[in-house]
């Protein structure tokens, strides 16, 4: 079986979501010492030059494993109560040849036991011609696909807010180290965490205690420390949900969320946590409109003006929130959303509502010049670079 590093080394040499709440338990008083890989170091930029056009387009997509079973409906894929795919089948391997995606996001319904999960992630990597991001929503607290599964004997945290209330960023760092350590054990290399929102709106239906604090400075310190803890155990952290979901009154799973703050107000509050972490990280862009910044209700996911506000956007891996959320699907087809997200500056397209439709649309857009191949290569090079830094 291939390993990640030789594949990426060959490339270099050739051309250069909310889970149901679980019963909260106190945060562990002792955190195991980090024994995993050291923090990533800077390496030369990766290259897309040895990939085919079809492979390069595939690199843009992270999907649920269920999306590789083309017999399933999108409703079944989205239904967290439905049975999920829990092992790699020959049909899924064939789909990976036809749609060579860049990553897989595991959900609770895809996870049965420690041994099953470790085997599943290992087999997914083996089935892919290029290394995969294998990711999960493991924030700690109510959103923890592994820790909240009773088949796993893992530390559970009451919430990010409880850790933030301690006032000590070292507790957030320890939380990141703990989560990063067990994710690495099961074959993950990316986490859709920490939550970098500032919980300022009491009517917010989706963030709440998932945020470290309602104080921007505290949230910034805690999110940065948690991200560093994940990195220390070889897990790529993903700060979310840019430009801030904490001051919205809508849940973007069901409707477009809106912040009415001005650019200056965002810069003085919601954007602070996204600037605090100076290590390698991804940023997840939310389906959040900011009409007092850009003068329209275009969601940040599809807005070049808002994405340009991400600190060091050129070098940051920019990931959309799930493109199967109603905030997107009510107004855009899978192809429209995928193309517009790339044009706006996103690098990774997360869980489109129909992988074949979104993939085919992006491929056609590159072939007809709607998206330049240079623009495609910009994202693919960034993706491959991050994969090398966070190889399993």
N, C-alpha and C positions, 0 to 999 in steps of 0.2 A: 504493500500500500504506500502511496506517495505521502510525503510530508509537506507541510506548507512552505518551509524555508527554501528547499531546493527549487521548487517551482518558481517562487518569486525571485530567487537568485538568478534563475535562467532568464527570466524576463529582463532583469537589470543588465545582465551581461550582453544580451542580444542588442539592446538599443539604448542603452545609457550607461396606549392605549390604558378602561378601569375595571380591574378585577373586583369581585364582591369582597366586602370587608370580612376579615377573619377576626377571630377573637384575639384581641391585643394582649401581648405578654410583655413584661418589662424588658428593657434592653439589657443585654448581658453585662454583667459587672466586670468581666474579664474578657479580653479579646485575644484570641490566639496570635502568637507572633507570626508575622508574614514569612512564609517559606517559599513563595513562588518566585516567578521571574523578576529580575530587577526592573526598575522604571525604564521605559523605552529611551533610546538614544537617537540622536539625529543621524540619518543616513542619506545617501544620495537619492534624488527623486526617482520614483519608480516610473516605468514606461508602459504605454499602451501599444507600442510599435509592433510587438509580436502577436497581438491578438487580431482576430478577424473583426470585421465590422459588426457581425452578429454577436460575437463575444463581448465586444466593447459595450454594445447596447445592453446586453444582459447584466454587466457589472453594475449598472445604475439601479437595479431592482433588489430590494429585500422583501421577501414574501413569507407568508405563513407556509409551513410544510404542506398543509391541506391544499394550497393553490397548485401544488405539483401533481395532484390527482385531478385530472381534467374531467373526471366523471362527476365531481361534486359541484353543486350549485353554489353561487356566491352566498346565498342565504345560509346554507349549511356551513360554509367556511366561517362566516361571521358569527354564527350562533355559538356562544361560549358553552351552552348546555348540550350541544350536539356532540356525538362521539367525534374525536379528532384522530388524525393520522398519527400513529405511534411508532412506525417503522418504515424503512425505505423499501419500496416495492420495485419490481422491474418496470412498471408503468411510470413511476416517478423518475427512475433513472432515464427513461426515454424522454420525459418532459424536460429534464435538465439538459439533454442534448439539443432539444428544439428551442428551449428558452433558457439559456445558460445564465441563470440569475447570479447575482453577486452575494446574496446572503439569505439567511433563514431566520425568522423570528418565532421562537417557541412560545406557545400559550399553555395555560393550565390543562386544557383538554388534550394536549400532546404529551403530557408528562404523567407516567404511571408509577415509576419507581426509580431509585438511583441507578440500578444496573440497566434498565431500559433506556433511560435518558442518555447515559454515557455511550451506550451502543448506538443509539439513534443519531446522536451528534457526530460520532466517529464515522458512521456509515454515510451520512450526508456529505461529509468532507471527502470521503473516498469516491462518492458518486459524481463529484464535480470536477471538471477539467481544470478549473482554477480555484484557488483557495476561497473559502466562504467566510463572510462575517456570520457568526452564529450568535444571535442576540436574544434578549428577553427583557421584559419589564420586571426588574427586581430592585425596587426602591427601598424595601423595608417598610414595615407597617402594612396597611391594607393592600398595597400592590406589591406582592411578592409571590411569584408563580411557584417557586421551589419551596421557600421557607414556610409558606402557608399550606403546603401539601403534607398531610399527616404521614405519608410514606417516607418523608425525609426527616431526619433528626438534625435540624439546623437551628441556629440561633434566630429568635424572632424579636423584632423591634416593635414597640408600641406604635411609633410613628416618627417621621422625620421631625415633626414639631416638638415631640418630647425630647429628642436629641438636641434640637436647637435651643430649647428652653434651659438646657444646662449652662449655656453661655460659653462653653469650652469647645473650640473647633477641633481639639484633639479627639473628642468623642465622635465627631462626625468623620474624622479621618479613620478612627478605629472601626466605625461602622462600614466605611468603604472597603477597608482591608478585609474585614470578615466576609462581606458579601463577595468581594472580588476573589477571595481565596476559594470559596466553595464553587463559584461559577467556573473558575478555571479547572477545577477538579472534574467537572462534568462536560468539559469541552467547549465552553463558551469563550469568546474573545471580545465581546462587546456587551454593554448594558445600557438600556434606555433609562438611565439614571445618572446623576441625581436630579431631582426636581429643583430647578433654580427659580421658581416663581416666588413672588412676594405676596403673601396672602392678605391683601388689603381690603378686599370686598367681602363683607359678611354674608352677602347674598350669593356668593360664588358657589355653584352646585357641584363642582368637580375637583377643586384643588384642596382647600381646607387644610387638614393636618398633613397632607402630602408635602406641603412646603415647610421649610425649616423655621420660618418666622414671618411675621407681618412687618418686621423692621428690615428695611432693605440692606443695611450694613451687616446685620446679623445673618440674613439669608445668604449674602454674598460670601461671607467668611465660611459659613457651614458648607455651602455647595462646593466651594473651591477645595475645602479640606476633604470632603467625601469623594470628590473626583480624584484627588491625589491618592487617596487610599485605594481606589479601584485600580488606578494606574500602577501602583506599587505591586499589585498582584497580577499584572499583565492584562488587565481588562480595559478596553477603550470606554471612557465615560461619555455620556451624552447629556449635555445640559438641556433642559426643556422647561417651558414651552415658549420659545421666542415669539414675539416681543414681550411676553408676560401674560399668563392666563389667570393670574391672581386677582386682577381687578376687572374681571368680566362677570356678567350675570348669566351667561349662557354656557351650556355644555356642548363643545364642538363635536361630540359624538352624534348629536341630534340636530344641531343648528349652528349657523355661523356665530362665533363669539365676537364681541366688539369691545374694544377699549376706546374710550373717548378722550384719552389724554393727548396732550400735544407732544411733539418731539422732545421739547425741553423737560416736560414732566416725566416722560418715559426715561430719559437719560439720567434724571435725578432719583429714580426709584427702580422701576422694573428692569432696566438694562444693566444695573450695577452688578448683579450676580453673573451675568454673561461676560463681563470684563474682568472679573476677579480671578478666574482660573487661567494661569499662564502656561500650563502644560498642554500636551496634545490632547484634544478632545473633539467630539462632535457636538453640534448644536441641532436640536430638533425644532423646526419652525412650525408653529401652530396655525390652525385655521382661524386666525384672529384678524379682524379688520381694525384699522386705525384711521378712521376717516379724517380726524383732525391733524393727521400727519401727511397723508397722501391725497386727501380730497375725494376718496371713493371708498366703497365697501369691498374692494378686492382683498381677499384673505392674504395674510403675510406670506403664505406658502407660494403664492403666485405673483408676488409683488417685488420687482427688482429694487424699488426704492427702499422698502422695508428690509429686505435681505441684505442690502448694502450697509445697513446699520449694525450688522453683526460685527463685533470686534474682531479684527484680523480675518475678515471673511475670506480673503484670498487663500489663506492657509488653513482654514478651519473646514472640517468635513461637515457639510450642511445637508441635513436629512429632513425630508418632509414628515409631518405627522401622517398617520394612516390616511391614504387617499380613498379608502372605502368608507370614511366617516360621512354622515349625512351632510355636514357642512360643505363638502365637496360634491358628493354625488347628486345633490338636489339641483346643482347649477351647471355641472360639467360632465361630459362623458369621460370614460377612463383615458382615452387618447388625448382629449383636450387638456385635462388636468396634468397629465404626464408631460406633454410638450410645453405647456406654459410654466410648469415648475422648473424645468431645465432652463428655459429662456430667462426666468427670473433669477437664476443663480443657484438653484439647488443641485446637489451632487447625487443624492440618493433618493430614489422614489420608493416610498414605503407602502407596501400592501395595496396596490391599486385594485379597484373594483373591476376585475377581469384582467389577469396577467396577459393573456394572448392579445387582447385588444390594445392595451397600453403599450406592450412591447412592439407590436406591429406598427402602431402609430409613430412611435419614436424612430424605429428603423426607417420607415418611409420618410419621415421628416428629415433625417440625415441624408437619405438618398436623393431627395428632391431639393436640398439646400435650405429648407426652412430652419434647420439647426445645422450649423457648420460642423464638419468633422473636427476642426480645431477646438470648437466649444465642447464637443463630446470628449475629445482627448484630455481636455483640461480637467474634467471631472474624473475620468478613468484613471489618469495619472495620480490624482490625489487619493482615490480609493485604494489603488494598489500600494501606494506609499504607506498609508495607514495600515493596510493589511500586513505589510512587512513588519511594521513596528509592533503589531499586536498578534503575531502568528501564534497558533496553538502549539 
